[in-house]
Amino acid sequence: MPLLNRLPWVRGKVGHPRRYPAQLFGDRAYDSEGLRGACQIRRIIPRLARRRTEHGSGLGVFRWPVERTLSWLHRMRRLGYRLDRLLPSHEAFLKLACAVIAFRFL
């Protein structure tokens, strides 16, 4: 719930700013009636995999870019082990790692 409340404003049409995204994707760990209700109050469509169901819900199509990006960031060992105690230095190394990844991609 605190994460939903801290989401930044979503850009949309001019004059119609959206406070929350249209959909929320998540795996089985996020499946709960409380979270689904909180999403409905905020007019977010919850796309959460149901617990105790077979795999193959189709959410992997949306999840794999996130998982791939996290694996690229964890290749930078300093980020994977979180050696920095101060948040500004960690954010600086995170931005540097994103720049290196983008440079390698180009």
Order of alpha helices (4+ residues) and beta strands (2+ residues): alpha-beta-alpha-beta-alpha-alpha-alpha
